[in-house]
Each structure stands twice: as C-alpha cells, then as structure tokens.
Amino acid sequence: MVKKEVEKVGIVRCSNYHQKNVDDAIKKSLDLIDFKFEKNKKVLIKPNLIVEKSQNPEATVTNKAIIEAVCKILKENNCKIFIGESSFTNTSNCFRAYGLDRLAKKYNAKLIIFEQDKLVKISNPNAKILHSFPISKTLKNMDLIINMPKLKTHLLMKYTGAIKNLYGVIPGGLKQRLHNQAKGERNFSNLLLDIYESIHPRLNIMDGIIGMEGQGPTSGNPVRSELILCSKNALALDMACARLIGVNPNKVYYLRYALKRKIYPSFKFNLVGMKTLPSLKFKIPKGDLTGKMSSLFKEKPIVVNESKCKKCGLCASKCPKKAIKLNPYPCFDRKKCIRCFCCMEICPNDALSLEK
C-alpha cells in the first residue's frame, strides 16, 4: 500500500456553511488534488454523526452543507448515492436530527444504518489487532467510499480525523467491545489502522469550517477554522490537519504506527491551495492515560456536573466495561474504568469532564 510519492492535500478557505460557498470550496478542493468522479458508480458517503444531541452541533458533526455539495456532484455524474453511519447513539435519530433524511430524499440517496444492514466479514492478514470484523454488505459493495470527518481534538487520541472517522463503519455495540479489546491509545491506534487497511476510502474531505478543541470529540469548544481540506489518502489528510491544529503527527500514535507498518512512507504531504498551513493553536487534550499519568486518573478519572446531568443513563449503557451505575447520578467503578472516554463522548448534556 506504500506509495513512493507523498499524497496531495488540498486546502481551501470557506468562511461559513452557506451552500454556494461550500459548493465552490468543495469543487476547488477536488480540482487541487486532481480528483475526478466516474459516472454511474455506487458511492457511499461516510460522515461523522457521532451523537444525535450535542451542545455544539456545528463543531461536533459533519455539516449537511458539505454532504450536499458532494451529492450535487455525484448526481451530475449519475451516481447512485448512499449515506452510511453507525453512530454512538441512535443512527436513525442522527439522520433526522441533522437533516440527512430530507437530503437523501432530495437526491434520491439511500440512508444506511450499518448495524441494520446485512453484515459480511472481511479479513486483514496484516492486522495487528483486528484480523477480521463484520461490516455492512452495502459498504463492501461500493465502487467508491467518501470519508467525511470533522476537524476535532479527542480525549483519547489527541486528534481525531479521517482515520478515526472510519471507526463508524463498525456496527452498533461492537464498538464498545472493541474498546475493551484494544485498551489505551497505542492499542486503539493499531486497531484503527487495521480498519483503514480493510476499508481504504479513495476520497477524504475534512469539514474544518468550524472545528472543536479541548474535550473533543463532543464536549469541547467550537473553533472557527474556516477551512475545507481533502486528499485521496486519509493518512496524508490527517497529518496535514494534525499540524494545522498544532499537533506533531509523530505524537499521534496511529500516524506514527502508519509509518512503522509501512502503510504510508513519511510524515510528509504535498500541500496544494496554500503555500503553507495556517497556524491554528487548538487546545489539545493530553491523550494516552495508560502510562505515567494513569495512576492519577485511576483515583478519580471523571467528574460529574450534577447541575447539567439529566440522569438519562446513556453513559452507563454505552460503557464497554459496565463501570458506571446511576445512584442517582453516574458513579464510576475506578478499577473497571479503562479511560476510553466513551461516557464523555455519549453525554448529550456535557455533564462529564476530566478532573483538572
């Protein structure tokens, strides 16, 4: 899979989500990387729709305007459009909450909830952790997969982008079980690369118009980045975006391991559209808490803001280790907690945070 030359990453300014502005920016970004759509193909768009309710939806999920801009181009090429996701909550509700049910009707696209589709197993002989896993049969049969991540920080991974967005192809509750199988940032990074090698989208478009810093991917603060980036290679895009927000790609384990596993040749990428990356200094989480800092967080890893907590129980239901019980607010079994932060990602009220 290693290529001799580094991949192009297109970068275009886009100040807002007005549809015409987004349409123009998407077309320009695709021209920059010389991407041409083929006619009459089956194409699946994989956005980031992690939760159905969020305090800052514009900073949390892939904006509908980005998806619509690509749907327009696909329609012009007489492509059959699919939009697929397996969110952390209720995927059908996510589609409705962010207007994708109406968008699908407008462009005669089919919405695919991966865990409700027929599943088929795929294998990766080069995998480090996930040697085989089930995916949607519809996804497997696509001619083209378009990966549409959101520019955000991440409590476990420091940065989340194109590679992490592919975790959403894992159907339903299997996500929680895999968190338990691949504990910590290092193991989880190898698992993400295993998925990427098996799925390997040929087009990746980053919604960076409004990003998220701090306690991402759902509880952080919005940052107006005003950028759209794209690449034929997800790793090249993530290396560019990591640098963009102030993270050394060598500090993002899955990017480091991609070189070690010879999935990508170097930390270099060919930036087109601007001479240099803008400097966006996002507030970055510490990342891996399985090393020297782990003992501190074992004492009290997560705190509950009782004024925000609605006692809905989502955190307890999605915890892969069943380490949370309501009494009446969330209580954590510190011995069971593996610090995957699924509870913080899933909380619709931003009621959970890491103790300072």
C-alpha positions as CSV (number, residue, x, y, z in Angstrom):
1,M,0.0,0.0,0.0
2,V,3.0,2.3,0.4
3,K,3.5,4.8,-2.4
4,K,6.8,6.3,-3.5
5,E,5.5,9.8,-3.5
6,V,3.6,11.6,-0.8
7,E,-0.1,12.4,-1.4
8,K,-1.6,15.8,-2.2
9,V,-3.7,17.6,0.4
10,G,-5.9,20.3,-1.0
11,I,-6.8,23.3,1.3
12,V,-9.4,25.9,0.6
13,R,-10.8,28.8,2.6
14,C,-14.5,28.7,3.3
15,S,-15.8,31.2,5.8
16,N,-19.3,29.7,6.5
17,Y,-21.7,26.9,5.7
18,H,-23.8,28.9,3.1
19,Q,-24.4,26.3,0.4
20,K,-23.0,28.2,-2.5
21,N,-19.8,29.0,-0.6
22,V,-19.4,25.3,0.3
23,D,-20.2,24.1,-3.2
24,D,-17.5,26.3,-4.6
25,A,-14.9,25.3,-2.0
26,I,-15.6,21.6,-2.5
27,K,-15.2,21.8,-6.2
28,K,-12.0,23.9,-5.9
29,S,-10.5,21.5,-3.3
30,L,-11.2,18.4,-5.6
31,D,-9.6,20.2,-8.5
32,L,-6.5,20.8,-6.4
33,I,-5.9,17.1,-5.8
34,D,-7.0,16.1,-9.4
35,F,-9.9,14.0,-8.2
36,K,-12.4,13.2,-10.9
37,F,-15.7,11.3,-10.3
38,E,-16.6,8.4,-12.6
39,K,-20.1,8.2,-13.9
40,N,-22.7,5.6,-13.0
41,K,-21.0,4.4,-9.9
42,K,-22.3,3.3,-6.5
43,V,-20.9,5.8,-3.9
44,L,-21.2,5.8,-0.2
45,I,-20.6,8.9,1.9
46,K,-19.4,8.3,5.5
47,P,-19.9,11.4,7.6
48,N,-19.2,11.9,11.3
49,L,-22.6,11.8,13.1
50,I,-21.3,10.6,16.5
51,V,-24.3,11.7,18.6
52,E,-27.9,12.9,17.9
53,K,-27.8,15.6,20.6
54,S,-24.8,17.9,21.2
55,Q,-24.2,21.2,22.9
56,N,-22.3,22.4,19.8
57,P,-23.6,20.5,16.8
58,E,-21.8,22.7,14.3
59,A,-18.5,21.7,15.9
60,T,-19.4,18.1,16.5
61,V,-20.8,16.6,13.3
62,T,-20.1,16.8,9.6
63,N,-22.2,19.7,8.4
64,K,-25.1,18.9,6.0
65,A,-23.8,21.5,3.5
66,I,-20.6,19.6,3.0
67,I,-22.5,16.4,2.3
68,E,-25.0,18.2,-0.1
69,A,-22.1,19.8,-2.1
70,V,-20.8,16.3,-2.8
71,C,-24.3,14.9,-3.5
72,K,-24.7,17.5,-6.2
73,I,-21.6,16.4,-8.0
74,L,-22.5,12.8,-7.7
75,K,-26.0,13.5,-9.1
76,E,-24.4,15.2,-12.1
77,N,-22.4,12.1,-12.7
78,N,-25.5,9.9,-12.5
79,C,-24.1,8.0,-9.4
80,K,-26.2,6.0,-7.0
81,I,-25.7,7.7,-3.6
82,F,-25.6,6.1,-0.2
83,I,-25.1,7.8,3.1
84,G,-23.9,5.4,5.8
85,E,-23.2,5.6,9.5
86,S,-23.3,3.7,12.8
87,S,-23.4,6.4,15.4
88,F,-22.8,6.1,19.1
89,T,-26.5,6.7,19.9
90,N,-29.4,6.1,17.6
91,T,-28.3,6.4,14.0
92,S,-31.8,6.9,12.6
93,N,-32.3,9.8,15.0
94,C,-29.0,11.2,14.0
95,F,-30.0,11.2,10.3
96,R,-33.2,13.1,11.2
97,A,-31.6,15.5,13.7
98,Y,-29.1,16.8,11.1
99,G,-31.4,16.9,8.2
100,L,-30.0,14.0,6.2
101,D,-33.4,12.3,5.9
102,R,-34.5,15.3,3.8
103,L,-31.2,15.5,2.0
104,A,-31.5,11.8,1.0
105,K,-35.0,12.4,-0.4
106,K,-33.8,15.4,-2.3
107,Y,-31.0,13.5,-4.1
108,N,-32.6,10.1,-4.2
109,A,-29.9,8.8,-1.9
110,K,-30.3,5.8,0.4
111,L,-29.6,6.0,4.1
112,I,-27.7,3.0,5.5
113,I,-27.6,2.2,9.2
114,F,-24.7,-0.2,9.2
115,E,-25.8,-2.4,12.1
116,Q,-29.2,-2.8,10.5
117,D,-27.8,-3.9,7.1
118,K,-26.8,-7.4,6.2
119,L,-23.3,-7.9,7.6
120,V,-20.4,-9.7,6.0
121,K,-16.9,-10.5,7.4
122,I,-13.8,-9.0,6.0
123,S,-10.2,-10.1,6.9
124,N,-6.9,-8.3,7.1
125,P,-3.8,-10.6,7.1
126,N,-1.6,-7.6,8.0
127,A,-3.7,-6.6,11.1
128,K,-2.1,-6.2,14.5
129,I,-5.3,-6.5,16.5
130,L,-8.5,-6.7,14.3
131,H,-7.8,-9.6,11.9
132,S,-11.4,-9.9,10.9
133,F,-14.6,-8.0,11.6
134,P,-18.1,-7.6,10.2
135,I,-19.1,-4.6,8.0
136,S,-22.3,-3.6,6.1
137,K,-22.7,-5.6,2.9
138,T,-23.7,-2.4,1.2
139,L,-20.5,-0.7,2.2
140,K,-18.4,-3.6,1.0
141,N,-20.1,-3.5,-2.5
142,M,-19.4,0.2,-3.1
143,D,-17.4,1.5,-6.1
144,L,-16.3,4.5,-4.1
145,I,-16.3,5.4,-0.4
146,I,-16.1,9.1,0.5
147,N,-14.9,9.7,4.1
148,M,-16.1,13.0,5.6
149,P,-14.6,13.6,9.0
150,K,-14.8,16.7,11.3
151,L,-11.8,18.6,12.5
152,K,-11.6,17.9,16.2
153,T,-9.5,17.1,19.2
154,H,-10.0,13.8,21.0
155,L,-9.6,12.9,24.7
156,L,-8.0,9.6,24.0
157,M,-6.3,10.2,20.6
158,K,-5.4,13.9,21.0
159,Y,-6.6,14.5,17.4
160,T,-9.5,12.8,15.5
161,G,-10.0,12.9,11.8
162,A,-10.2,10.8,8.7
163,I,-8.8,7.6,10.2
164,K,-10.8,7.8,13.4
165,N,-14.0,8.5,11.4
166,L,-13.7,5.0,9.9
167,Y,-14.4,3.6,13.3
168,G,-18.0,4.4,12.5
169,V,-18.2,1.6,10.0
170,I,-18.0,-0.8,12.9
171,P,-21.7,-1.8,13.5
172,G,-23.5,-1.0,16.7
173,G,-22.4,-2.3,20.1
174,L,-19.3,-3.9,18.6
175,K,-17.6,-0.5,19.1
176,Q,-17.8,-0.8,22.8
177,R,-16.4,-4.3,22.8
178,L,-13.5,-3.3,20.7
179,H,-12.6,-0.5,23.1
180,N,-12.3,-3.2,25.7
181,Q,-10.2,-5.4,23.4
182,A,-7.9,-2.5,22.4
183,K,-7.3,-0.6,25.6
184,G,-5.3,2.6,25.6
185,E,-4.2,5.0,22.8
186,R,-1.5,2.7,21.4
187,N,-3.6,-0.4,21.0
188,F,-6.6,1.5,19.8
189,S,-4.4,3.3,17.2
190,N,-3.3,-0.1,15.7
191,L,-6.9,-1.2,15.6
192,L,-7.9,2.0,13.7
193,L,-5.1,1.2,11.2
194,D,-6.4,-2.3,10.8
195,I,-9.8,-0.9,9.9
196,Y,-8.3,1.6,7.5
197,E,-6.3,-1.1,5.6
198,S,-9.5,-3.0,5.1
199,I,-11.8,-0.1,4.1
200,H,-9.4,2.4,2.5
201,P,-11.6,5.2,1.2
202,R,-10.4,6.8,-2.0
203,L,-11.6,10.3,-1.2
204,N,-11.4,12.1,2.2
205,I,-13.0,15.5,2.8
206,M,-12.4,17.3,6.1
207,D,-15.1,19.7,7.4
208,G,-12.8,22.2,9.1
209,I,-15.1,25.3,8.7
210,I,-15.9,25.0,12.4
211,G,-13.8,22.7,14.4
212,M,-13.6,21.6,18.0
213,E,-10.8,22.0,20.6
214,G,-10.4,20.7,24.2
215,Q,-12.5,17.8,25.4
216,G,-13.5,16.5,21.9
217,P,-15.0,14.8,20.1
218,T,-18.3,16.0,21.6
219,S,-17.7,18.1,24.8
220,G,-15.1,20.6,23.5
221,N,-15.4,24.2,22.4
222,P,-16.0,25.4,18.8
223,V,-13.2,26.9,16.8
224,R,-13.9,28.8,13.6
225,S,-11.2,27.4,11.4
226,E,-12.8,28.4,8.1
227,L,-11.2,25.6,6.0
228,I,-12.0,22.6,3.9
229,L,-9.3,20.1,3.2
230,C,-9.2,17.0,1.1
231,S,-7.0,14.2,-0.1
232,K,-7.1,10.8,-1.8
233,N,-5.2,9.5,1.2
234,A,-6.7,9.6,4.7
235,L,-3.3,9.5,6.4
236,A,-1.9,12.4,4.4
237,L,-5.0,14.4,5.3
238,D,-4.7,13.6,9.0
239,M,-1.0,14.5,9.0
240,A,-1.8,17.9,7.5
241,C,-4.8,18.5,9.9
242,A,-2.8,17.5,12.9
243,R,-0.1,20.0,12.0
244,L,-2.8,22.6,11.3
245,I,-4.2,22.5,14.8
246,G,-0.7,22.4,16.5
247,V,-0.2,18.6,17.0
248,N,3.1,17.0,15.9
249,P,2.0,14.0,13.8
250,N,4.6,11.9,15.5
251,K,2.7,12.4,18.8
252,V,-0.4,10.9,17.2
253,Y,0.1,7.1,17.6
254,Y,-1.8,5.9,14.6
255,L,0.1,8.3,12.4
256,R,3.4,7.1,13.9
257,Y,2.4,3.5,13.5
258,A,1.3,4.0,9.9
259,L,4.9,4.7,9.1
260,K,6.2,1.8,11.2
261,R,3.7,-0.6,9.5
262,K,4.7,0.9,6.1
263,I,1.2,2.0,5.3
264,Y,2.5,5.5,4.5
265,P,6.1,6.4,3.6
266,S,6.7,9.5,5.8
267,F,5.2,12.4,7.8
268,K,5.3,14.5,4.6
269,F,2.4,15.5,2.4
270,N,2.1,17.8,-0.7
271,L,0.0,20.8,0.3
272,V,-1.8,22.5,-2.6
273,G,-4.0,25.6,-2.5
274,M,-1.8,27.4,0.0
275,K,1.9,27.7,0.3
276,T,1.9,26.9,4.0
277,L,-0.6,25.6,6.5
278,P,-2.3,28.3,8.6
279,S,-1.4,28.2,12.3
280,L,-4.4,27.2,14.4
281,K,-3.4,26.6,18.0
282,F,-6.2,24.3,19.3
283,K,-6.3,23.3,23.0
284,I,-5.1,19.7,22.8
285,P,-6.0,17.0,25.4
286,K,-3.2,15.1,27.0
287,G,-4.1,11.9,25.1
288,D,-2.9,8.5,26.4
289,L,-3.6,8.0,30.1
290,T,-2.3,4.4,30.2
291,G,1.3,5.4,31.1
292,K,2.8,7.5,33.8
293,M,-0.3,9.6,34.3
294,S,-2.7,6.6,34.7
295,S,-2.4,6.3,38.4
296,L,-3.7,9.9,38.9
297,F,-6.8,9.2,36.8
298,K,-7.5,5.8,38.4
299,E,-8.1,7.8,41.6
300,K,-10.8,10.0,40.1
301,P,-10.8,9.8,36.2
302,I,-14.1,11.6,35.5
303,V,-16.2,14.1,37.4
304,V,-20.0,14.7,37.1
305,N,-21.5,18.1,36.9
306,E,-24.8,17.4,38.6
307,S,-26.4,20.7,37.5
308,K,-26.0,19.5,33.9
309,C,-26.7,15.8,34.3
310,K,-30.2,14.7,33.4
311,K,-29.7,11.1,34.8
312,C,-30.5,9.7,31.3
313,G,-28.2,6.7,31.8
314,L,-26.6,6.8,28.3
315,C,-23.1,6.8,29.8
316,A,-23.9,3.6,31.8
317,S,-25.5,1.9,28.8
318,K,-22.5,2.6,26.5
319,C,-19.7,1.9,28.9
320,P,-17.7,-1.1,27.5
321,K,-16.7,-2.3,30.9
322,K,-20.0,-1.6,32.7
323,A,-18.1,0.6,35.1
324,I,-20.9,3.1,35.6
325,K,-24.1,2.9,37.6
326,L,-26.7,5.6,38.4
327,N,-27.0,6.4,42.1
328,P,-28.9,8.7,41.1
329,Y,-26.0,10.4,39.2
330,P,-23.3,8.4,37.4
331,C,-20.9,6.6,39.8
332,F,-17.7,5.1,38.4
333,D,-16.0,1.9,39.3
334,R,-12.4,3.1,39.1
335,K,-11.0,-0.4,39.0
336,K,-13.0,-1.3,35.9
337,C,-12.6,2.0,34.1
338,I,-10.3,1.7,31.1
339,R,-10.4,5.5,30.3
340,C,-11.8,5.1,26.8
341,F,-14.0,8.2,27.5
342,C,-17.0,6.7,25.7
343,C,-19.1,8.1,28.5
344,M,-17.9,11.6,27.8
345,E,-18.5,11.2,24.1
346,I,-22.0,10.0,24.5
347,C,-23.2,12.5,27.1
348,P,-25.7,14.9,25.4
349,N,-25.5,17.4,28.2
350,D,-21.8,17.9,28.6
351,A,-22.1,16.8,32.2
352,L,-18.9,14.7,32.4
353,S,-15.3,16.0,32.3
354,L,-11.9,15.1,33.4
355,E,-10.8,16.4,36.8
356,K,-8.3,19.2,36.4
